[in-house]
C-alpha cells in the first residue's frame, strides 16, 4: 500500500462521503470496513427468498436528494435512477380513508379537508424557502447560513414538540399526518425537538419528494465506492478494527463509528474528560424490523396507501403519541406506531413480477430482544385486511439483533444517538468542532455528529472538510 494521507474506518454513507471528499482533494485515502460489503445501513440483500431485494435499513431518500454533498456528487451521473411515488407518505384511519402527503402542497391541503388550510399556512413559507432552509439544517450548527433570514423560517418549529406544532393544525387528519413524520424522531411527541423532525420531513416531501433508488439502496453505496476508486482511493472489507493501533500509518483517521466504539478503539489513550463526555452520550430506542416476500401488493383499504412509498400506521395523533410514550417508558406497545416501506410501488425490479418486497419496523426499548412480528402484522392487518394471506416468507431482526448486524446501532438505535435538544445542538459532546477529537489527527464522522442520522453523507462531508482545513491547509470547495 502506498503512503496514506487518510484512513477511514467504516464504509457507511458518512464514511464513504468523507473518503470521497478527501480523495477529491488529492489525498491518498484507504477505507476499512468490518462487514463483507460496504454500505452499513445503505445496503440491499436477499433477506427472504431469491429474487426479492430488501434494503437492510434505509430505502426512501429525500435527504440524499436535498443533501449538498450528494448534489455535488450527482447521483444521476453515476447511473442511479430515482423513482418518486405519487404520494410520499400516507396515514390510514379505521374508517378506510387516509391522509396523504403529495409533492404538491396544494393537492395535499385540498385532500385534508377542514385541516387543509392550516397545513397550507404551516408549510407554504417553508416550501417557498426550502433552498435556504434545507442546506442550513444539514450544516454544522455553528456555521452561518448562506441565506440566514430565509433559513430562520424553520426556527419557530425547529425546537418545538410535535404536540406543540400539531396544536396549530386544524382537524384530526392534518394532525395525524404530522404525527407520522414526527415519530421518526423516536421520542415522545410531547418532547422537543420532535416538531422540528416532523417539519423537516414534511418539508422535504413537498420540496423534493421521497424517492427510492431503482434496484435498492445498495446502488448508492456502489456508486460512492466506484467514485472513490476512480479518484485513487482504496477500500478493504471484512476487516474489523479493534484498536486505532491496528490501522496503517496516516496523517489523519476518520471514524464512522458510534461514540461507544470510539471509546473502545482508543484503548485508554483518550483524554479522561473527553472519555467521560462520550460515556454520557445517550442512545435512543431501538427498532424491531421485519422484511417480507409477498405474493402481491399490500391490500390497503385506503386507496391512497396503495400509491404511497411510505405508510405510517398508528391511526390518530393521540394513538401515535401514546405508542411513542410507551416505548420511552420501557414498554412494548400492543399497537405500535409502525413505519411501512413499499418501494415496489415505484420500483418493480425488487421482486418477481406481480409480487412485492416489503419492510416495516416499530420502535422498542433499547436493546430489546422481543420479536414484535405479531404486533406489527396486526397493525398492518388493521388497515390492510388479508395482508397475512400474501406472506411467502419473512425475516425478523429484534433491536438486539440490529446491533449485532450493525455495530453503530447501539441497542438497535438506527439514529446512532437520541435526538434530544442537547444532542441536536451538541453531538456527541459540547465542543466547538463536533468532528475533531482531542486525539491528534482523529476525527469522528458518523451519525453521532451533526446533522445526525439519514443517508445524506453530510456528517462525513463536514468531518472531511474540517480535517482538510486543519491538517492539510486545504479549503475544499
LUMSENU-495611 format. One record per residue (C-alpha): z, x, y; residue number from 1. Coordinates in steps of 0.2 Angstrom, whole numbers, always signed. Each point is the difference from the previous one (the first is absolute). Layout:
N
<w->Z u->X v->Y kedren->NUM>
...
//
This chain:
477
<w->+0 u->+0 v->+0 kedren->1>
<w->-4 u->+6 v->+17 kedren->2>
<w->+13 u->+3 v->+13 kedren->3>
<w->+6 u->-17 v->+6 kedren->4>
<w->+5 u->-6 v->+17 kedren->5>
<w->+7 u->-16 v->-6 kedren->6>
<w->+7 u->-8 v->-16 kedren->7>
<w->+2 u->-19 v->-1 kedren->8>
<w->+11 u->-8 v->-14 kedren->9>
<w->-5 u->-17 v->-4 kedren->10>
<w->-18 u->-8 v->+0 kedren->11>
<w->+4 u->-17 v->+6 kedren->12>
<w->-9 u->-7 v->+15 kedren->13>
<w->+11 u->+10 v->+12 kedren->14>
<w->+0 u->+16 v->-9 kedren->15>
<w->-19 u->-1 v->-1 kedren->16>
<w->-2 u->-5 v->+18 kedren->17>
<w->+11 u->+16 v->+5 kedren->18>
<w->-11 u->+11 v->-11 kedren->19>
<w->-16 u->-6 v->+7 kedren->20>
<w->+6 u->+2 v->+18 kedren->21>
<w->+6 u->+18 v->-4 kedren->22>
<w->-16 u->+4 v->-9 kedren->23>
<w->-11 u->-7 v->+14 kedren->24>
<w->+9 u->+12 v->+12 kedren->25>
<w->-7 u->+14 v->-11 kedren->26>
<w->+16 u->+4 v->-10 kedren->27>
<w->+1 u->+4 v->-18 kedren->28>
<w->+9 u->-14 v->-8 kedren->29>
<w->+6 u->-4 v->-18 kedren->30>
<w->+7 u->-16 v->-6 kedren->31>
<w->+12 u->-2 v->-15 kedren->32>
<w->+2 u->-17 v->-8 kedren->33>
<w->+12 u->-3 v->-15 kedren->34>
<w->-10 u->-15 v->-7 kedren->35>
<w->-15 u->+2 v->-10 kedren->36>
<w->-11 u->-8 v->+14 kedren->37>
<w->+2 u->+0 v->+19 kedren->38>
<w->+4 u->-15 v->+10 kedren->39>
<w->+18 u->-5 v->-2 kedren->40>
<w->+0 u->-18 v->+4 kedren->41>
<w->-18 u->+0 v->+4 kedren->42>
<w->-7 u->+1 v->-18 kedren->43>
<w->-9 u->-12 v->-11 kedren->44>
<w->+3 u->-1 v->-19 kedren->45>
<w->-4 u->-11 v->-15 kedren->46>
<w->+18 u->-6 v->-2 kedren->47>
<w->-4 u->-15 v->-12 kedren->48>
<w->-17 u->-1 v->-9 kedren->49>
<w->-16 u->+10 v->+1 kedren->50>
<w->-11 u->-5 v->+14 kedren->51>
<w->+14 u->-6 v->+11 kedren->52>
<w->+4 u->+11 v->+15 kedren->53>
<w->+17 u->-1 v->+7 kedren->54>
<w->+6 u->+8 v->+16 kedren->55>
<w->+17 u->+8 v->-4 kedren->56>
<w->+7 u->-5 v->+17 kedren->57>
<w->-10 u->-2 v->+16 kedren->58>
<w->-16 u->-11 v->-1 kedren->59>
<w->-2 u->-8 v->+17 kedren->60>
<w->-4 u->+13 v->+14 kedren->61>
<w->+1 u->-7 v->+18 kedren->62>
<w->+9 u->+16 v->+5 kedren->63>
<w->-13 u->+11 v->-7 kedren->64>
<w->-13 u->-9 v->+11 kedren->65>
<w->+11 u->+1 v->+16 kedren->66>
<w->+7 u->+18 v->-3 kedren->67>
<w->-6 u->+13 v->+12 kedren->68>
<w->+0 u->+13 v->-14 kedren->69>
<w->-12 u->-11 v->-11 kedren->70>
<w->-11 u->-4 v->+15 kedren->71>
<w->-3 u->+18 v->+2 kedren->72>
<w->-2 u->+2 v->-19 kedren->73>
<w->-12 u->-15 v->+0 kedren->74>
<w->+1 u->-8 v->-17 kedren->75>
<w->-18 u->-6 v->+0 kedren->76>
<w->-7 u->+17 v->+2 kedren->77>
<w->+8 u->+4 v->-17 kedren->78>
<w->-8 u->-14 v->-9 kedren->79>
<w->+15 u->-12 v->+0 kedren->80>
<w->-4 u->-19 v->+2 kedren->81>
<w->+13 u->-11 v->+8 kedren->82>
<w->+0 u->-19 v->-4 kedren->83>
<w->+9 u->-12 v->+11 kedren->84>
<w->+6 u->-16 v->-7 kedren->85>
<w->-4 u->-16 v->+10 kedren->86>
<w->+19 u->-2 v->+1 kedren->87>
<w->+11 u->+15 v->+2 kedren->88>
<w->+16 u->-8 v->-6 kedren->89>
<w->+6 u->-18 v->-4 kedren->90>
<w->+16 u->-9 v->-4 kedren->91>
<w->+0 u->-15 v->-11 kedren->92>
<w->+12 u->-15 v->+1 kedren->93>
<w->+6 u->-12 v->-13 kedren->94>
<w->-11 u->-14 v->+7 kedren->95>
<w->-16 u->+9 v->-6 kedren->96>
<w->-5 u->+7 v->+17 kedren->97>
<w->+1 u->+17 v->+7 kedren->98>
<w->+2 u->+9 v->+17 kedren->99>
<w->-14 u->+13 v->+2 kedren->100>
<w->-3 u->+16 v->+11 kedren->101>
<w->-19 u->+2 v->+3 kedren->102>
<w->-7 u->+15 v->+10 kedren->103>
<w->-4 u->-14 v->+13 kedren->104>
<w->+16 u->-4 v->+10 kedren->105>
<w->-8 u->-16 v->+6 kedren->106>
<w->-4 u->-6 v->-18 kedren->107>
<w->+18 u->+5 v->-5 kedren->108>
<w->+8 u->-9 v->+14 kedren->109>
<w->-11 u->-16 v->-2 kedren->110>
<w->+5 u->-1 v->-19 kedren->111>
<w->+18 u->+2 v->+3 kedren->112>
<w->+1 u->-17 v->+8 kedren->113>
<w->+15 u->-3 v->+12 kedren->114>
<w->+5 u->+18 v->-1 kedren->115>
<w->-17 u->+7 v->+4 kedren->116>
<w->+2 u->+0 v->+19 kedren->117>
<w->+16 u->+11 v->-1 kedren->118>
<w->-9 u->+12 v->-13 kedren->119>
<w->-14 u->+2 v->+13 kedren->120>
<w->+12 u->+3 v->+14 kedren->121>
<w->+10 u->+13 v->-11 kedren->122>
<w->-15 u->+9 v->-6 kedren->123>
<w->-14 u->-1 v->+13 kedren->124>
<w->+7 u->+14 v->+12 kedren->125>
<w->+3 u->+11 v->-14 kedren->126>
<w->-17 u->-2 v->-8 kedren->127>
<w->-8 u->+3 v->+17 kedren->128>
<w->+8 u->+17 v->+2 kedren->129>
<w->+0 u->+5 v->-19 kedren->130>
<w->-10 u->+16 v->+4 kedren->131>
<w->+15 u->+6 v->+10 kedren->132>
<w->+14 u->-7 v->-10 kedren->133>
<w->-4 u->+5 v->-17 kedren->134>
<w->-3 u->+19 v->+3 kedren->135>
<w->+17 u->+0 v->+10 kedren->136>
<w->+9 u->-8 v->-14 kedren->137>
<w->-7 u->+13 v->-12 kedren->138>
<w->+5 u->+15 v->+11 kedren->139>
<w->+16 u->+9 v->+1 kedren->140>
<w->+12 u->-10 v->+10 kedren->141>
<w->+3 u->+15 v->+12 kedren->142>
<w->-18 u->+0 v->+5 kedren->143>
<w->-7 u->-9 v->+15 kedren->144>
<w->-13 u->-13 v->-4 kedren->145>
<w->-18 u->+3 v->+7 kedren->146>
<w->+1 u->-18 v->+8 kedren->147>
<w->+19 u->-3 v->+2 kedren->148>
<w->-1 u->-16 v->+10 kedren->149>
<w->-11 u->-8 v->-13 kedren->150>
<w->+10 u->+7 v->-15 kedren->151>
<w->+16 u->-6 v->+8 kedren->152>
<w->-5 u->-18 v->-5 kedren->153>
<w->+7 u->+3 v->-17 kedren->154>
<w->+17 u->+5 v->+6 kedren->155>
<w->+7 u->-18 v->+2 kedren->156>
<w->-3 u->-3 v->-18 kedren->157>
<w->+2 u->+18 v->-7 kedren->158>
<w->+19 u->+0 v->-2 kedren->159>
<w->+3 u->-18 v->-3 kedren->160>
<w->+4 u->-9 v->-16 kedren->161>
<w->-12 u->-11 v->-9 kedren->162>
<w->+12 u->-14 v->+3 kedren->163>
<w->-1 u->+3 v->+19 kedren->164>
<w->-19 u->+1 v->+0 kedren->165>
<w->-2 u->-15 v->-11 kedren->166>
<w->+12 u->-10 v->+12 kedren->167>
<w->-14 u->+1 v->+13 kedren->168>
<w->-13 u->-7 v->-12 kedren->169>
<w->-2 u->-19 v->-2 kedren->170>
<w->-2 u->-9 v->-16 kedren->171>
<w->+6 u->+5 v->-18 kedren->172>
<w->-18 u->+6 v->-5 kedren->173>
<w->-1 u->+13 v->+14 kedren->174>
<w->+18 u->+6 v->-3 kedren->175>
<w->-4 u->+1 v->-19 kedren->176>
<w->-16 u->+10 v->+3 kedren->177>
<w->+10 u->+13 v->+10 kedren->178>
<w->+14 u->+1 v->-13 kedren->179>
<w->-12 u->+6 v->-13 kedren->180>
<w->-6 u->+16 v->+10 kedren->181>
<w->+18 u->+3 v->+7 kedren->182>
<w->+7 u->+1 v->-17 kedren->183>
<w->-11 u->+16 v->-3 kedren->184>
<w->+15 u->+8 v->+9 kedren->185>
<w->+11 u->-2 v->-15 kedren->186>
<w->+15 u->-5 v->+11 kedren->187>
<w->+8 u->-17 v->+3 kedren->188>
<w->-10 u->-9 v->+13 kedren->189>
<w->+14 u->-2 v->+12 kedren->190>
<w->+1 u->+19 v->+2 kedren->191>
<w->-10 u->+11 v->+12 kedren->192>
<w->-14 u->+6 v->-1 kedren->193>
<w->-7 u->-13 v->-12 kedren->194>
<w->-8 u->-9 v->+14 kedren->195>
<w->-9 u->+16 v->+5 kedren->196>
<w->-7 u->+2 v->-18 kedren->197>
<w->-6 u->-17 v->-1 kedren->198>
<w->-8 u->+1 v->+18 kedren->199>
<w->-10 u->+16 v->-5 kedren->200>
<w->-6 u->-7 v->-16 kedren->201>
<w->-6 u->-16 v->+8 kedren->202>
<w->-8 u->+9 v->+14 kedren->203>
<w->-9 u->+11 v->-12 kedren->204>
<w->-7 u->-16 v->-9 kedren->205>
<w->-7 u->-6 v->+16 kedren->206>
<w->-6 u->+16 v->+7 kedren->207>
<w->-7 u->+10 v->-15 kedren->208>
<w->+2 u->-11 v->-15 kedren->209>
<w->+8 u->+4 v->-17 kedren->210>
<w->-13 u->+8 v->-11 kedren->211>
<w->+0 u->+7 v->-18 kedren->212>
<w->-11 u->+15 v->-5 kedren->213>
<w->-13 u->-4 v->-13 kedren->214>
<w->+5 u->+7 v->-17 kedren->215>
<w->+18 u->+3 v->+5 kedren->216>
<w->+11 u->+10 v->+11 kedren->217>
<w->-3 u->+16 v->-10 kedren->218>
<w->-17 u->+1 v->+9 kedren->219>
<w->+10 u->+4 v->+16 kedren->220>
<w->+9 u->+14 v->-9 kedren->221>
<w->-16 u->+7 v->-8 kedren->222>
<w->-8 u->+1 v->+17 kedren->223>
<w->+14 u->+9 v->+8 kedren->224>
<w->+1 u->+13 v->-14 kedren->225>
<w->-19 u->+2 v->+1 kedren->226>
<w->+1 u->+3 v->+18 kedren->227>
<w->+14 u->+12 v->-1 kedren->228>
<w->-10 u->+10 v->-13 kedren->229>
<w->-15 u->+0 v->+11 kedren->230>
<w->+10 u->+8 v->+13 kedren->231>
<w->+6 u->+14 v->-12 kedren->232>
<w->+16 u->-7 v->-5 kedren->233>
<w->+6 u->-1 v->-18 kedren->234>
<w->+11 u->-12 v->-10 kedren->235>
<w->+10 u->+3 v->-15 kedren->236>
<w->+7 u->-15 v->-10 kedren->237>
<w->+12 u->-2 v->-15 kedren->238>
<w->+12 u->+13 v->+8 kedren->239>
<w->+18 u->-7 v->+5 kedren->240>
<w->+8 u->+11 v->+12 kedren->241>
<w->+19 u->+2 v->-1 kedren->242>
<w->+4 u->+13 v->+13 kedren->243>
<w->-9 u->+6 v->+16 kedren->244>
<w->+1 u->+18 v->-8 kedren->245>
<w->-13 u->-5 v->-13 kedren->246>
<w->-13 u->-3 v->+13 kedren->247>
<w->-13 u->+14 v->+3 kedren->248>
<w->+2 u->+10 v->+16 kedren->249>
<w->-6 u->-9 v->+16 kedren->250>
<w->+4 u->-1 v->+19 kedren->251>
<w->+5 u->-18 v->-1 kedren->252>
<w->+5 u->-13 v->-13 kedren->253>
<w->-2 u->-19 v->+2 kedren->254>
<w->+9 u->-12 v->-11 kedren->255>
<w->-6 u->-17 v->-4 kedren->256>
<w->+17 u->-4 v->-8 kedren->257>
<w->+15 u->-11 v->+3 kedren->258>
<w->+15 u->+7 v->+9 kedren->259>
<w->+10 u->+0 v->-17 kedren->260>
<w->-14 u->+11 v->-8 kedren->261>
<w->+0 u->+11 v->+15 kedren->262>
<w->+19 u->+4 v->-3 kedren->263>
<w->-4 u->+4 v->-18 kedren->264>
<w->-15 u->+11 v->+4 kedren->265>
<w->+11 u->+10 v->+13 kedren->266>
<w->+12 u->+5 v->-14 kedren->267>
<w->+14 u->+3 v->+12 kedren->268>
<w->-10 u->+10 v->+13 kedren->269>
<w->+0 u->-14 v->+13 kedren->270>
<w->+12 u->+0 v->+15 kedren->271>
<w->+16 u->-10 v->-4 kedren->272>
<w->-1 u->-12 v->+15 kedren->273>
<w->-18 u->-4 v->-4 kedren->274>
<w->+4 u->-3 v->-18 kedren->275>
<w->+14 u->-12 v->+5 kedren->276>
<w->-12 u->-10 v->+10 kedren->277>
<w->-13 u->-1 v->-14 kedren->278>
<w->+14 u->-6 v->-12 kedren->279>
<w->+3 u->-14 v->+13 kedren->280>
<w->-18 u->-6 v->-1 kedren->281>
<w->+0 u->-18 v->-6 kedren->282>
<w->-13 u->-7 v->-13 kedren->283>
<w->-4 u->-18 v->-1 kedren->284>
<w->-2 u->-12 v->-14 kedren->285>
<w->-11 u->+3 v->-14 kedren->286>
<w->-15 u->-10 v->-7 kedren->287>
<w->-3 u->-7 v->-18 kedren->288>
<w->-19 u->+0 v->-1 kedren->289>
<w->-11 u->-9 v->-13 kedren->290>
<w->-19 u->+2 v->-4 kedren->291>
<w->-10 u->-12 v->-9 kedren->292>
<w->-17 u->-1 v->-9 kedren->293>
<w->-5 u->-19 v->+2 kedren->294>
<w->-14 u->-10 v->-8 kedren->295>
<w->-4 u->-7 v->+17 kedren->296>
<w->+5 u->-2 v->+18 kedren->297>
<w->+17 u->-6 v->+4 kedren->298>
<w->+0 u->-19 v->+1 kedren->299>
<w->+8 u->-2 v->+17 kedren->300>
<w->+3 u->-18 v->+5 kedren->301>
<w->-3 u->+4 v->+18 kedren->302>
<w->-19 u->+4 v->+2 kedren->303>
<w->+4 u->+13 v->+14 kedren->304>
<w->+10 u->+11 v->-12 kedren->305>
<w->-16 u->+1 v->-11 kedren->306>
<w->-9 u->+9 v->+15 kedren->307>
<w->+15 u->+11 v->+4 kedren->308>
<w->+2 u->+18 v->-4 kedren->309>
<w->+19 u->-1 v->+1 kedren->310>
<w->+11 u->-15 v->-3 kedren->311>
<w->+18 u->+0 v->+5 kedren->312>
<w->+10 u->-12 v->-11 kedren->313>
<w->+17 u->-7 v->+5 kedren->314>
<w->-4 u->-16 v->+9 kedren->315>
<w->+9 u->-3 v->+17 kedren->316>
<w->+7 u->+13 v->+12 kedren->317>
<w->+17 u->-5 v->-6 kedren->318>
<w->-4 u->+3 v->-18 kedren->319>
<w->-7 u->+17 v->+3 kedren->320>
<w->+15 u->+5 v->+11 kedren->321>
<w->+12 u->-6 v->-14 kedren->322>
<w->-9 u->+11 v->-13 kedren->323>
<w->+0 u->+16 v->+11 kedren->324>
<w->+19 u->-3 v->+4 kedren->325>
<w->+4 u->-2 v->-19 kedren->326>
<w->-9 u->+17 v->-3 kedren->327>
<w->+10 u->+9 v->+14 kedren->328>
<w->+16 u->-7 v->-7 kedren->329>
<w->-4 u->+8 v->-17 kedren->330>
<w->-6 u->-15 v->-9 kedren->331>
<w->-16 u->-5 v->-9 kedren->332>
<w->-7 u->-16 v->+7 kedren->333>
<w->-5 u->-14 v->-12 kedren->334>
<w->-14 u->-4 v->+12 kedren->335>
<w->-5 u->+16 v->+7 kedren->336>
<w->-12 u->+3 v->+14 kedren->337>
<w->-15 u->+7 v->-9 kedren->338>
<w->-15 u->+9 v->+7 kedren->339>
<w->-16 u->-3 v->-10 kedren->340>
<w->-16 u->+10 v->+2 kedren->341>
<w->-17 u->-6 v->-7 kedren->342>
<w->-13 u->+13 v->+5 kedren->343>
<w->-12 u->-9 v->-12 kedren->344>
<w->-2 u->-13 v->+14 kedren->345>
<w->-12 u->+13 v->+8 kedren->346>
<w->-2 u->+13 v->-13 kedren->347>
<w->-7 u->-6 v->-17 kedren->348>
<w->-1 u->+18 v->-6 kedren->349>
<w->+18 u->+1 v->-5 kedren->350>
<w->-1 u->-11 v->-15 kedren->351>
<w->-13 u->-6 v->-13 kedren->352>
<w->-11 u->-14 v->+6 kedren->353>
<w->+9 u->-16 v->+3 kedren->354>
<w->+17 u->+8 v->-2 kedren->355>
<w->+13 u->+7 v->+12 kedren->356>
<w->+12 u->+14 v->+2 kedren->357>
<w->+15 u->-6 v->+10 kedren->358>
<w->+17 u->+8 v->+5 kedren->359>
<w->+16 u->-6 v->+8 kedren->360>
<w->+17 u->+6 v->+4 kedren->361>
<w->+16 u->-6 v->+6 kedren->362>
<w->+15 u->+9 v->+9 kedren->363>
<w->+15 u->+4 v->-10 kedren->364>
<w->+16 u->+10 v->+3 kedren->365>
<w->-3 u->+19 v->+0 kedren->366>
<w->-1 u->+8 v->-17 kedren->367>
<w->-1 u->-17 v->-9 kedren->368>
<w->-4 u->+0 v->-19 kedren->369>
<w->-2 u->-19 v->+0 kedren->370>
<w->-18 u->-6 v->-6 kedren->371>
<w->-4 u->-14 v->+12 kedren->372>
<w->-16 u->-5 v->-10 kedren->373>
<w->+7 u->-18 v->-3 kedren->374>
<w->+5 u->-3 v->+18 kedren->375>
<w->-16 u->+7 v->+7 kedren->376>
<w->-11 u->-10 v->-11 kedren->377>
<w->+10 u->-15 v->+3 kedren->378>
<w->-3 u->+2 v->+19 kedren->379>
<w->-19 u->+1 v->-3 kedren->380>
<w->+0 u->-15 v->-12 kedren->381>
<w->+9 u->-9 v->+14 kedren->382>
<w->-15 u->+1 v->+11 kedren->383>
<w->-14 u->+3 v->-14 kedren->384>
<w->+4 u->-11 v->-15 kedren->385>
<w->-8 u->+7 v->-15 kedren->386>
<w->+1 u->+18 v->+5 kedren->387>
<w->+9 u->+5 v->-16 kedren->388>
<w->-14 u->-7 v->-10 kedren->389>
<w->-12 u->+14 v->+7 kedren->390>
<w->+10 u->+15 v->-4 kedren->391>
<w->-8 u->+12 v->-13 kedren->392>
<w->+12 u->+14 v->+3 kedren->393>
<w->+13 u->+6 v->+12 kedren->394>
<w->+9 u->+16 v->+5 kedren->395>
<w->+17 u->+1 v->+8 kedren->396>
<w->+9 u->+13 v->+10 kedren->397>
<w->+18 u->-3 v->+5 kedren->398>
<w->+7 u->+8 v->+16 kedren->399>
<w->+8 u->+14 v->-11 kedren->400>
<w->-17 u->+2 v->-8 kedren->401>
<w->-9 u->+2 v->+17 kedren->402>
<w->+11 u->+15 v->+4 kedren->403>
<w->-5 u->+8 v->-17 kedren->404>
<w->-18 u->-3 v->+3 kedren->405>
<w->+1 u->+5 v->+19 kedren->406>
<w->+14 u->+12 v->+4 kedren->407>
<w->-1 u->-4 v->+19 kedren->408>
<w->+4 u->-18 v->-3 kedren->409>
<w->+19 u->+3 v->-1 kedren->410>
<w->+8 u->-15 v->-9 kedren->411>
<w->-17 u->-8 v->+0 kedren->412>
<w->-2 u->+0 v->+19 kedren->413>
<w->-19 u->+0 v->+3 kedren->414>
<w->+4 u->+3 v->+19 kedren->415>
<w->+9 u->+16 v->-4 kedren->416>
<w->+14 u->-5 v->+12 kedren->417>
<w->+9 u->-15 v->+6 kedren->418>
<w->-9 u->-7 v->+16 kedren->419>
<w->+15 u->-2 v->+10 kedren->420>
<w->-1 u->+2 v->+19 kedren->421>
<w->+8 u->+17 v->-1 kedren->422>
<w->-11 u->+6 v->-13 kedren->423>
<w->-15 u->-7 v->+9 kedren->424>
<w->+4 u->+11 v->+15 kedren->425>
<w->+8 u->+15 v->-9 kedren->426>
<w->-8 u->+3 v->-16 kedren->427>
<w->+7 u->+9 v->-10 kedren->428>
<w->+12 u->+7 v->+12 kedren->429>
<w->+4 u->+1 v->+18 kedren->430>
<w->-11 u->+14 v->+6 kedren->431>
<w->-13 u->+2 v->+14 kedren->432>
<w->-13 u->+5 v->-13 kedren->433>
<w->+2 u->-11 v->-15 kedren->434>
<w->-12 u->+10 v->-11 kedren->435>
<w->+7 u->+18 v->+3 kedren->436>
<w->+15 u->+5 v->-11 kedren->437>
<w->+13 u->+14 v->+5 kedren->438>
<w->-8 u->+10 v->-14 kedren->439>
<w->-13 u->+12 v->+6 kedren->440>
<w->-17 u->-6 v->-2 kedren->441>
<w->+5 u->-16 v->-10 kedren->442>
<w->-6 u->-17 v->+6 kedren->443>
<w->+3 u->-17 v->-7 kedren->444>
<w->-16 u->-11 v->-1 kedren->445>
<w->+5 u->-15 v->-10 kedren->446>
<w->+3 u->-19 v->+4 kedren->447>
<w->+17 u->+5 v->+4 kedren->448>
<w->-7 u->+6 v->+17 kedren->449>
<w->-7 u->-10 v->+14 kedren->450>
<w->-9 u->-12 v->-1 kedren->451>
<w->+6 u->-4 v->-17 kedren->452>
<w->-8 u->-8 v->-16 kedren->453>
<w->-18 u->-5 v->-3 kedren->454>
<w->-16 u->+8 v->-3 kedren->455>
<w->-4 u->+6 v->+17 kedren->456>
<w->+2 u->+19 v->-2 kedren->457>
<w->+8 u->+1 v->+17 kedren->458>
<w->+16 u->+8 v->-7 kedren->459>
<w->-10 u->+15 v->-7 kedren->460>
<w->-11 u->+0 v->+15 kedren->461>
<w->+14 u->+2 v->+13 kedren->462>
<w->+9 u->+13 v->-11 kedren->463>
<w->-15 u->+10 v->-2 kedren->464>
<w->-4 u->+0 v->+19 kedren->465>
<w->+18 u->+5 v->+3 kedren->466>
<w->-1 u->+15 v->-12 kedren->467>
<w->-17 u->+5 v->+8 kedren->468>
<w->+8 u->+0 v->+17 kedren->469>
<w->+16 u->+9 v->-4 kedren->470>
<w->-5 u->+12 v->-14 kedren->471>
<w->-18 u->+4 v->+4 kedren->472>
<w->-2 u->-4 v->+19 kedren->473>
<w->-14 u->-12 v->-4 kedren->474>
<w->-1 u->-17 v->+9 kedren->475>
<w->-11 u->-10 v->-12 kedren->476>
<w->-11 u->-14 v->+8 kedren->477>
//
